[in-house]
Every structure is written in C-alpha cells, then in structure tokens.
Amino acid sequence: MRRHGVFGSRGCDEMLPRRWPQRNPHHQRVSRIHEDEAMRTIGKNRGLARLADAEGHFRMVALDQRPPLFDAIAKAKGITPDQVEYSDVTAAKRLLVENLAPHCSSMLFDPNFAVPAAIDLLPPRCGLIMTLEEHRVEETPGGRKSRAITNWSVEKIRAMGGDAVKVLAWYRPDADAAVNEHQKRFVREIGQDCARHDIPYVLELLVYPFLGSANHTADYVESLGKLPSLVIDSVREFAKPEYGVDLLKLESPLAANGLPARDGSAEAKAAQKEFDAIGDICRERSIPWVLLSGGAAPDKFERVLEFACAAGAGGFLAGRTIWLDAVLKNFPDREAVSVSLRKDGLGVLQRLNALTTAKGAPWKPRFPVFSDIKQEGDFARAY
C-alpha cells in the first residue's frame, strides 16, 4: 500500500467534545405549527428550501462518494484502489463540481475530499448538503455498524454554512438485534444533534448483503433478487418521529434492471404498488423523499424515477448515474473528463431535471405561526 494512498489505516478516534448552543426551552413551542406535523422549525424549513429549486423540486447531485470514486479512478489509471492518490480524488471531485453544480439545485459534499477540492466553485444558489458518516463500516456476521467521520459533527457542518446533514445508514430489518439497535441509536442521536442546531436531516437507507453471503460486497451493488419488504420496512422504521428525519434518500424497492416500463400493464401496476407503499409511509409522516441512483444505467434510473414520482417522490439525489462514465473512460485527462461531463453527464442530469419538474411532488415550507409572539423581544427571548 502506498504511503499517500487514500486507504491509509486509521483508528476509530473519539469525536471532539460537542458544544451545544443554549436555547430557551420555549423554542420548541414557537417553532411549531401543530404537534402532528413534521419540519416545524425555521432552520429546517430554510435549509430544505436551499436544497430545492424555486418550485420546490429536489434536483440534487451526490459527489460524497468515496470507495466508488476510488475504484473508478483506479480502473481508469490501471492501478489498484489503494494506489489512488488523494490529489487524484480531489481533482476528480473538482471537475464534477465545476461542470455540474450550475445545473442542479444542491450538491452533496464530503468533508475530507470534496470540500477542500471545490467548495470555492459551488454557486451561491446551489445548496450544500454535507455527509457525516464514515465510509468504512464495521462488518459483523450479524450486520453492519455505522459511525461518524472522525473529528466531524453536526455542529461543524452548521458552522461551515452547510444547509443540511446527510447520513447513510446501512440497515436490514432482519439483521442481528444488537446491530439494528446500534444503527437506530446512531440515526436517532444524529437526529437529536440536528434538532439542537436547527438544520435539516437527510437520511439515506441502504439494504446490504450479509457478510459471507454469495453476493456480499462492501459497496452498494443493487441485487436483482432484493426483497421490496426489506426496503419498505426500513423506511417504516426510520420515518418514525423519534429519529427526527426531514428528508429521506431512498433506494428503489425493486431492482432497476428488472423494472418494467410504466405502461399500465399488470406487471407495471404490481411494481407501482411497491413504490406506493413507500410513498404512503412518507405521506403519513409528512416527510418528503427523493430517489438515489445506486449507479444504475441512466435509462434504467429514469424509469425508476418515473415510478417514484408517481408515488410522491420530490426528485432525486443521484451521483454515479450522472458522472461515473466520464471518470471511468477519461481520467486522468481532465479536459476529456470535462468534455464528457458537459456532453453526456449533463445530458443525463437535464433529463432527470425535466422528469422531476414534470412529475415530481414539489415541496413547500411550512413555517411556524407565531401566535405567542405579542411584543418586541418575545421571539429573541423564546428562540
């Protein structure tokens, strides 16, 4: 392993001590409309509005990927992933931001590569979502355990001007009980941190193969045989108010490669029911949701997005489907990567944008009604 490769070994250092802003307990009262509605605070409303476009559609590009990008660069250069240099990763991410950021409503960054690479290129109107989770997970026979990036926190994301916090939680309802309890606690505690700092919480859920299974992989690779119930039951769990989620980033309940055309056939109607089950859960909890691409081929992802929008999805948060080919086929030739992104990558993004605008469910903020604010000073004292 090369000394400067991106896969250098690191311990699970403890997070720095957290410092919370002191707020009046009355804050919860002035920040709500009704007890049964989600997304009641000013900060969360403002943050979600930054993620969407002016019409309330979520047209978002993900470039917080780490292992998938390491692998793409390695294949493009004919080396192994552990030989990929930090400078290669940051160069690739800078190209993605430079060519795609002007054409989406928000982008998903990671702190260790994307921010140093290209925070200066992010347009002022483009929302900034920051990832919190470490891509290295603890694999156990009973399932995966997640953790936050070392020395990174919700507090730091808010301090640097992030518009939302994103967390990927690998989850299977049929995993070991202790593993699932760990994952639930991980998600719940971050939700509490987001509430303290009044910042939107974007939760990504992914089903995964167990360690030792025939199709096991550390990265996300969609399986044709995945069970829709695992996806739907995961959504049902984390849509509960106790987790404090404001926007769900979800995988398709059915494999993209096996999804029929949405043509009114019996097969298409059966597929739509699986998407509708997700939409019903999110609608009941007043949580908007978007679709992740999972590296699906562009035409396949467009089909999945049609089913999702019909079920109430508000758009997409997609990465590899948009930009992977440009890196795989052209890196390290930066000009060639840019040309490919401006032609093919942007073409995919524009089609997804058009589909979302035409068929996605627009999100609208619901700001508090300040019935308790009667005179000067009441709000500042209460917030």
C-alpha positions as CSV (number, residue, x, y, z in Angstrom):
1,M,0.0,0.0,0.0
2,R,1.4,3.4,-1.0
3,R,2.1,5.8,1.8
4,H,0.0,8.6,0.4
5,G,-2.9,6.4,-0.9
6,V,-6.5,7.3,0.2
7,F,-6.8,4.0,2.0
8,G,-4.3,4.6,4.8
9,S,-5.2,2.8,8.0
10,R,-6.9,5.0,10.7
11,G,-8.2,4.2,14.1
12,C,-11.7,4.9,15.3
13,D,-10.7,8.1,17.2
14,E,-13.2,9.6,19.5
15,M,-15.2,12.6,18.3
16,L,-14.2,16.0,19.7
17,P,-16.4,17.2,22.6
18,R,-19.6,18.6,21.4
19,R,-20.8,22.1,22.4
20,W,-24.4,22.9,22.1
21,P,-26.0,26.4,21.8
22,Q,-28.0,27.2,24.8
23,R,-31.7,27.8,23.9
24,N,-34.8,28.7,25.8
25,P,-37.0,25.5,26.3
26,H,-39.8,27.7,24.9
27,H,-38.0,27.3,21.5
28,Q,-39.9,24.1,20.8
29,R,-43.2,26.0,21.2
30,V,-42.5,28.9,19.0
31,S,-41.0,26.7,16.3
32,R,-44.1,24.5,15.8
33,I,-47.4,24.8,13.9
34,H,-49.1,21.7,15.1
35,E,-47.7,18.8,17.1
36,D,-48.6,16.3,14.4
37,E,-46.7,18.0,11.5
38,A,-43.1,17.5,10.6
39,M,-40.4,20.1,9.8
40,R,-41.6,22.8,12.1
41,T,-38.5,24.9,12.8
42,I,-37.3,27.9,10.9
43,G,-33.8,26.5,10.4
44,K,-35.1,23.2,8.9
45,N,-37.5,25.0,6.6
46,R,-34.9,27.4,5.4
47,G,-32.4,24.6,4.9
48,L,-34.7,22.4,2.9
49,A,-35.7,25.4,0.8
50,R,-32.0,25.7,-0.1
51,L,-31.8,22.1,-1.2
52,A,-34.7,22.5,-3.6
53,D,-35.2,24.7,-6.6
54,A,-37.6,27.7,-6.7
55,E,-40.5,25.4,-7.5
56,G,-39.7,23.1,-4.6
57,H,-38.2,20.2,-6.6
58,F,-35.2,18.4,-5.3
59,R,-32.7,18.1,-8.3
60,M,-29.6,17.1,-6.4
61,V,-26.2,15.7,-7.3
62,A,-24.2,13.5,-5.0
63,L,-20.4,13.6,-5.0
64,D,-19.7,12.5,-1.5
65,Q,-18.8,9.0,-2.8
66,R,-15.5,7.7,-1.7
67,P,-14.9,4.0,-2.4
68,P,-16.9,4.1,-5.7
69,L,-14.8,7.1,-6.9
70,F,-11.6,5.4,-5.7
71,D,-12.5,2.4,-7.7
72,A,-13.3,4.4,-10.8
73,I,-10.1,6.3,-10.7
74,A,-8.1,3.1,-10.2
75,K,-9.8,1.4,-13.2
76,A,-9.2,4.4,-15.3
77,K,-5.5,4.6,-14.4
78,G,-4.9,0.8,-14.4
79,I,-3.9,0.7,-10.7
80,T,-5.3,-0.8,-7.6
81,P,-7.6,1.3,-5.3
82,D,-5.0,1.5,-2.6
83,Q,-2.7,3.2,-5.0
84,V,-5.1,6.1,-5.7
85,E,-3.6,9.4,-4.6
86,Y,-5.5,12.0,-2.6
87,S,-4.7,14.5,-5.3
88,D,-6.5,12.3,-7.9
89,V,-9.6,12.2,-5.9
90,T,-9.8,15.9,-5.2
91,A,-9.0,16.6,-8.9
92,A,-11.9,14.4,-10.0
93,K,-14.3,16.0,-7.5
94,R,-13.3,19.5,-8.6
95,L,-14.2,18.6,-12.2
96,L,-17.6,17.3,-11.1
97,V,-18.5,20.4,-9.2
98,E,-17.2,22.7,-11.9
99,N,-19.3,21.1,-14.7
100,L,-22.4,20.0,-12.8
101,A,-23.1,22.4,-10.0
102,P,-24.6,25.2,-12.2
103,H,-27.3,22.7,-13.3
104,C,-28.6,21.3,-10.0
105,S,-30.5,22.7,-7.0
106,S,-27.9,21.3,-4.5
107,M,-24.9,19.1,-4.1
108,L,-23.8,16.6,-1.6
109,F,-20.2,17.0,-0.4
110,D,-17.9,15.0,1.9
111,P,-15.6,17.0,4.2
112,N,-12.3,15.2,3.6
113,F,-12.2,15.3,-0.3
114,A,-15.0,17.4,-1.8
115,V,-14.8,20.5,0.4
116,P,-11.0,21.0,0.1
117,A,-11.3,20.3,-3.6
118,A,-14.1,22.5,-4.7
119,I,-16.0,24.5,-2.1
120,D,-14.9,27.7,-3.9
121,L,-16.7,26.5,-7.1
122,L,-20.1,25.9,-5.5
123,P,-22.5,28.6,-6.8
124,P,-24.1,30.7,-4.1
125,R,-27.6,29.5,-5.0
126,C,-26.6,25.8,-5.0
127,G,-27.5,24.2,-1.7
128,L,-24.8,22.4,0.3
129,I,-25.5,19.0,1.9
130,M,-22.7,17.6,4.0
131,T,-22.2,14.0,4.7
132,L,-21.5,12.9,8.3
133,E,-20.9,9.1,8.1
134,E,-17.6,7.3,7.7
135,H,-17.5,5.2,4.6
136,R,-15.6,2.5,6.5
137,V,-18.1,0.4,8.4
138,E,-17.8,-2.4,10.9
139,E,-18.8,-5.6,9.2
140,T,-20.0,-8.3,11.6
141,P,-21.7,-11.7,10.8
142,G,-24.9,-10.1,12.1
143,G,-24.8,-6.9,10.0
144,R,-23.1,-3.5,9.5
145,K,-22.5,-0.9,12.1
146,S,-22.0,2.8,11.1
147,R,-20.1,5.6,12.7
148,A,-19.4,9.3,12.0
149,I,-16.3,10.6,10.3
150,T,-13.6,11.2,12.8
151,N,-13.5,14.8,14.1
152,W,-16.6,15.6,12.2
153,S,-20.0,16.6,13.6
154,V,-23.4,18.3,13.0
155,E,-22.0,21.3,14.8
156,K,-19.2,21.7,12.4
157,I,-21.5,21.3,9.4
158,R,-23.7,24.0,10.7
159,A,-20.7,26.2,11.5
160,M,-19.3,25.9,8.0
161,G,-22.6,27.0,6.4
162,G,-23.9,23.6,5.4
163,D,-27.6,23.6,4.5
164,A,-28.3,20.0,5.6
165,V,-26.7,17.0,7.2
166,K,-26.8,13.7,5.4
167,V,-26.2,10.3,6.9
168,L,-26.1,6.9,5.2
169,A,-27.3,4.1,7.4
170,W,-26.9,0.6,6.2
171,Y,-29.9,-1.3,7.5
172,R,-31.7,-4.6,7.3
173,P,-34.8,-5.3,9.4
174,D,-33.6,-9.0,9.6
175,A,-30.1,-8.1,10.9
176,D,-28.9,-9.1,14.4
177,A,-30.9,-7.3,17.0
178,A,-27.8,-5.7,18.6
179,V,-26.6,-4.5,15.2
180,N,-30.0,-2.9,14.5
181,E,-30.1,-1.3,17.9
182,H,-26.7,0.2,17.2
183,Q,-27.9,1.6,13.9
184,K,-31.1,3.0,15.4
185,R,-29.2,4.7,18.1
186,F,-26.7,6.1,15.6
187,V,-29.5,7.6,13.5
188,R,-31.5,8.8,16.5
189,E,-28.6,10.7,18.1
190,I,-27.7,12.5,14.9
191,G,-31.4,13.5,14.6
192,Q,-31.1,15.0,18.1
193,D,-28.0,16.9,17.1
194,C,-29.7,18.2,14.0
195,A,-32.6,19.4,16.1
196,R,-30.3,21.2,18.5
197,H,-28.6,23.0,15.6
198,D,-31.9,23.5,13.7
199,I,-30.5,22.0,10.5
200,P,-32.3,19.6,8.1
201,Y,-31.5,15.9,8.5
202,V,-31.3,13.9,5.3
203,L,-31.2,10.1,5.9
204,E,-30.1,7.6,3.3
205,L,-31.1,4.0,3.8
206,L,-29.5,1.1,2.0
207,V,-30.2,-2.7,2.3
208,Y,-27.0,-4.7,2.1
209,P,-25.8,-8.4,1.7
210,F,-24.7,-10.1,4.9
211,L,-21.0,-10.9,5.4
212,G,-20.2,-14.3,4.0
213,S,-23.2,-14.4,1.6
214,A,-22.6,-15.3,-2.0
215,N,-23.3,-11.7,-3.3
216,H,-21.5,-9.9,-0.5
217,T,-19.8,-6.6,-1.4
218,A,-18.6,-3.7,0.8
219,D,-20.1,-1.1,-1.6
220,Y,-23.7,-0.8,-2.8
221,V,-24.4,-3.0,-5.7
222,E,-28.1,-3.5,-6.4
223,S,-29.2,-7.1,-6.4
224,L,-31.9,-8.3,-8.8
225,G,-33.2,-10.5,-6.1
226,K,-33.6,-7.9,-3.4
227,L,-36.8,-8.0,-1.3
228,P,-39.0,-5.0,-1.5
229,S,-40.2,-5.7,2.0
230,L,-36.6,-5.0,3.4
231,V,-36.6,-1.6,1.8
232,I,-40.2,-0.7,2.8
233,D,-39.9,-1.9,6.4
234,S,-36.7,0.1,6.7
235,V,-38.5,3.2,5.6
236,R,-41.3,2.5,8.0
237,E,-38.9,2.3,10.9
238,F,-36.9,5.5,10.3
239,A,-39.9,7.6,9.3
240,K,-40.9,7.5,13.0
241,P,-40.7,10.9,14.7
242,E,-38.2,9.7,17.2
243,Y,-35.4,9.8,14.5
244,G,-36.1,13.5,13.5
245,V,-35.6,12.9,9.8
246,D,-36.5,15.7,7.4
247,L,-35.8,14.2,4.0
248,L,-35.4,10.6,3.0
249,K,-33.0,9.5,0.3
250,L,-34.2,6.0,-0.7
251,E,-33.3,3.2,-3.0
252,S,-35.8,1.6,-5.3
253,P,-37.7,-1.2,-3.7
254,L,-37.2,-3.2,-6.9
255,A,-34.0,-3.6,-8.9
256,A,-33.7,-1.0,-11.7
257,N,-32.6,-3.6,-14.2
258,G,-35.7,-5.7,-13.7
259,L,-38.2,-2.9,-13.6
260,P,-40.9,-3.0,-16.3
261,A,-41.9,0.0,-18.4
262,R,-44.6,2.1,-16.6
263,D,-47.1,1.3,-19.3
264,G,-50.2,0.3,-17.4
265,S,-49.5,-3.4,-17.6
266,A,-50.3,-5.8,-14.8
267,E,-46.5,-6.1,-14.1
268,A,-46.2,-2.3,-14.0
269,K,-49.1,-1.9,-11.7
270,A,-47.6,-4.5,-9.3
271,A,-44.3,-2.7,-9.3
272,Q,-46.1,0.6,-8.7
273,K,-47.6,-0.8,-5.5
274,E,-44.2,-1.3,-4.0
275,F,-43.3,2.3,-4.7
276,D,-46.7,3.5,-3.4
277,A,-46.0,1.7,-0.1
278,I,-43.0,3.9,0.4
279,G,-45.0,7.0,-0.7
280,D,-47.8,6.2,1.7
281,I,-45.4,6.0,4.7
282,C,-43.7,9.2,3.8
283,R,-47.0,11.0,3.2
284,E,-48.4,9.8,6.5
285,R,-45.3,11.2,8.3
286,S,-45.1,14.4,6.2
287,I,-41.6,13.5,5.2
288,P,-40.5,14.4,1.6
289,W,-38.4,11.7,-0.1
290,V,-36.1,11.5,-3.1
291,L,-34.6,8.7,-5.1
292,L,-30.9,7.6,-5.0
293,S,-29.4,6.3,-8.2
294,G,-27.2,3.5,-6.9
295,G,-25.1,3.6,-10.0
296,A,-28.0,2.4,-12.3
297,A,-27.7,3.0,-16.0
298,P,-29.2,6.4,-16.9
299,D,-32.2,4.9,-18.8
300,K,-32.9,2.5,-16.1
301,F,-32.8,5.2,-13.4
302,E,-35.1,7.4,-15.4
303,R,-37.6,4.6,-15.4
304,V,-37.2,4.1,-11.6
305,L,-37.7,7.8,-11.1
306,E,-41.0,7.7,-13.0
307,F,-42.4,5.1,-10.6
308,A,-41.1,7.0,-7.6
309,C,-42.6,10.4,-8.8
310,A,-45.9,8.7,-9.3
311,A,-45.7,7.6,-5.7
312,G,-45.0,11.1,-4.4
313,A,-41.2,11.4,-4.6
314,G,-40.0,15.0,-4.8
315,G,-36.9,14.4,-7.0
316,F,-33.5,12.7,-6.9
317,L,-30.2,12.8,-5.2
318,A,-28.1,11.0,-7.8
319,G,-24.3,10.5,-8.3
320,R,-22.7,7.8,-10.3
321,T,-25.5,7.5,-12.8
322,I,-24.7,11.1,-13.9
323,W,-20.9,11.2,-13.7
324,L,-19.3,7.8,-13.4
325,D,-18.7,7.1,-17.1
326,A,-16.9,10.4,-17.6
327,V,-14.4,9.4,-14.9
328,L,-14.1,5.8,-15.9
329,K,-13.4,6.5,-19.5
330,N,-11.3,9.6,-19.4
331,F,-9.4,10.1,-16.1
332,P,-6.7,11.4,-15.6
333,D,-7.2,13.5,-18.8
334,R,-9.0,16.4,-17.1
335,E,-10.1,18.1,-20.3
336,A,-11.6,14.9,-21.6
337,V,-13.5,14.3,-18.3
338,S,-14.9,17.9,-18.6
339,V,-16.0,17.4,-22.2
340,S,-17.7,14.1,-21.3
341,L,-19.4,15.7,-18.3
342,R,-20.6,18.7,-20.3
343,K,-22.0,16.4,-23.0
344,D,-23.1,13.1,-21.6
345,G,-23.2,13.7,-17.9
346,L,-25.1,17.0,-18.3
347,G,-27.5,15.3,-20.7
348,V,-28.4,12.7,-18.1
349,L,-28.8,15.5,-15.4
350,Q,-31.0,17.6,-17.7
351,R,-33.3,14.6,-18.5
352,L,-33.6,13.9,-14.7
353,N,-34.3,17.6,-14.1
354,A,-37.0,17.7,-16.7
355,L,-38.7,14.5,-15.4
356,T,-38.6,15.8,-11.9
357,T,-40.1,19.2,-12.9
358,A,-42.9,17.5,-14.8
359,K,-43.8,14.7,-12.5
360,G,-42.1,15.2,-9.0
361,A,-44.1,16.3,-6.0
362,P,-43.0,19.8,-5.1
363,W,-42.1,20.5,-1.5
364,K,-43.4,23.6,0.2
365,P,-42.1,25.0,3.5
366,R,-44.5,25.2,6.5
367,F,-43.2,28.0,8.7
368,P,-44.4,28.4,12.3
369,V,-47.3,30.5,13.2
370,F,-46.1,32.9,15.9
371,S,-49.3,33.1,17.9
372,D,-47.3,33.5,21.2
373,I,-45.2,36.5,19.9
374,K,-47.0,39.6,21.2
375,Q,-44.4,42.3,21.6
376,E,-40.8,43.3,20.8
377,G,-38.3,40.9,22.3
378,D,-40.7,37.9,22.6
379,F,-39.1,36.0,19.7
380,A,-35.5,36.6,20.6
381,R,-36.2,35.5,24.2
382,A,-38.1,32.4,23.2
383,Y,-36.0,31.1,20.3
